């Protein structure tokens, strides 16, 4: 199936940050809430033409491999750490196989060798196949590296990997990376920084530090679309739905959604149910109040809400004046996180907090029991 293509300058600010890290041979960590357009961004990063556009045609290319943690297979009851590590290597090898087959960048005999190693890793008849998983993974990767192929494993839904795989797995990834420093990079995408995930899953930060420090100065928060990308998405949605709205309408849609990809899609899904809504003459709050009553939009807002921590829920409810705000160290840290996620604006002069985007603000205001 042909992947959807985006303009080469799609998400240009975020892509430039990532490409600067890759050019320096460094890993990075992306943080973004639900509805932010994560899938579109990761898909765009897999396009080699995008690298050429941002890094120059003469730059050495990285082959980005999208690794969705949801593709981990089911584990047996009470799996051993050895099995769980093997499952991680199997997922990486499988995604590498699926992304780069038929391995035209390798000599024919080495392409066959990689395929053999891929089969060996999956051979459950070998009594030590779980232990050998790391060995087969490293040998398979070395075939690409010695042919000057550079790889980035983009670890999507990273919190799922942290929850299901042992610390040893991440330490071995660090070990392989140290063997092939400029040829192997990692990109993680999660809803919270790695430091927060470590706290959530009660992981000793000293144990996972060798892996986590790969990302320590390369943490980027992914916000909603910029004006150009948002307008491009609106144009595409109009074409898809066979609609043509005046600029005053499309501009109002972008304001009320804050240019979040998921919210833009949700609004277009309900446009036919709002024939009398005065898009050009109504305030953003009036529009948001009308829209939030529609199920697809509430569902999309719920996706954002569910991607947040209990501490973030508390701060947002306080910003909506549903509960009193208690100024604590944790609350202040949470405010800074929400600001970076573009879900909160702080007016220092007025000492007020304002939830963004407007639709999400009305969701929080009308969802007090959550």
Secondary structure, 3 states (H helix, E strand, C coil): CCCCCCCCCCCHHHHHHHHHHHHCCCCEEEECCCCCCHHHHHHHHCCHHHHHHHHCCCCCCEEEEEEEHHHCCCCCCCCCHHHHHHHHHHHHHHHHHHHHCCCCCCCHHHHHHHHHHHHHHCCCCCCCHHHHHHHHHHHHHHHHHCCCCEEEEEEECHHHHHHHCCHHHHHHHHHHHHHCCCCEEEEEEECCCHHHHHHHCCCCHHHHHHHHHHHCCCEEECCCCCHHHHHHHHHHHHHHHCCCCCHHHHHHHHHHHCCCHHHHHHHHHHHHHCCCCCCCCCCHHHHHHHHCCCHHHHHHHHHHHHCCCHHHHHHHHHHCCCCCCCCCHHHHHHHHHHHHCCCEEEECCCCEEEECCHHHHHHHHCCCCC
